Amino acid sequence: MSPSRLALVALLTLWAAAPLSPALASTPRELFQLGNSAYEQGKFEEAAGAYEKILAYGFADPRVLYNLANACFKQGKLGAAILYYERALRLDPSDQDVRDNLELARGLIHDRIPEAEIPYPVKAIREVLDALPVDVLCVVFLCVYYVAAGLVGALPVVSGNVRRRVLGYGAAAAGLCVLLSGGALFYKHQDRTAAHAIVMRDRVDVLSGPSADNTVLFTVHEGARLEVRNRRGGWFQVSLPNAMSGWVPSEAVERV
């Protein structure tokens, strides 16, 4: 979990374009160096503070989030570590280091929430799609769409039964690829727009309604991932993968 994997060039580029704020005494470049140095010396709280100040400039950089997650993990802040790993993974789903560390952190949480059994082929496809950035899927979809459209448009002007049959098979195959890539894009859209939150407290009671005098249904612990269904005042209606649901105070969780 070394922070040395951060790219200095990327941060320098961001720093050059960033407006300096009087409220922040250091530049992103200085904060980056401070965070790396503090982490290597085992000063994980100081490192986390430096990375948080970089994010305060408004940069959505998955590498800074990754290092911040590592610093939180070293401090034993499991909820914060999982939160920042998830945010980094949303920005760069192809980063295997983030995915591996997130899996490690999730293995340490108190709650073991059973999920619905997914058949192997579907599970394997989902894992591939989860690792692909949205822009890659968009490029694939547009490419196969234009290929399919070109083949369909060429059918009326092609002479000969054999050529027309081959072209028809090609158009059908391209059309199938359009459907598959479109379905993959829809899946990614649904996944990105779904609201999730991470439990940040040691334990949180999930209640039957959005007020403290409601019945406690069950308890979740730090690091648990909840799906946010609704919000009312200072309360979130949340659910677990096993369909259990209830209400938690909004200050007890942090949205991904």
C-alpha positions, 0 to 999 in steps of 0.5 A: 500500500505504498503511496509512491505509485502516485504520478507526480506529473498528473498532480503537477498538471492539475496544480498548474491549472488550479486557482490558489485559495487563501484558505489553503496555505500549501500548493497541491504539489507541496501537499503531495510531497508532504503526504508521501513523505509522512506516509513513508515515515509512518505518520499516517494521520499527517499523510491523510490530512495532506491528501484531504487538502489536495481534494479540497482544491476540487480535484477528483483524482483516483490516485489521491483517493487511493492514497488517502484510503491507504492512510485511513486504513493504516490508522484503523479507520475502516469506514473511511478507507472503504469510502475512499477506495470506492470513490477511487474505483468509481473514477478508475474501475480498471485499477486493480490495486484499488480493487484488491485493497478494497476487497481486503478492507471489506474482509475486515468489517464486522457485518457478513451480509449474504448476497443473492446467489449469482450464476457463474457466467453472469457473475463473470460478465459483471466482473468484466463490466465492473472493471471497464471504464464507461468511456471504453464501452461508449467507444465500443457501442459507437463503433459497432453501431456504425458498422451495423448501420453501414452493413444494413445500408449496403444490403440494397446495393449489393448484387448477388445472392451469396454476397447479400447473404454474407452481408446479411449475416454480418449485419445480424452479428453487428446488430447483436453486438450493438444490443450487447454493448448497449446492455452493458452501457445500461448496466454501467449507467444503473450502477453509477446512478445507484446511491450507496453509502458507507457506515462511518460509525462503529455501530449504527442502529437501523430503525423502522422509521425516520426518527429516534423513537422508532423500533430498532430493526437491526444493527450495522457496523463500520464499513458496511455498504448500504444502498440509499433508497430515500431521504427524509430530513436528517435520515436515509432510508437504506437497504442491504443486499439481503433486502433488509431495510430501514432508516439511519441518521444521515450523519452516521453514513457517508455517501459514495 
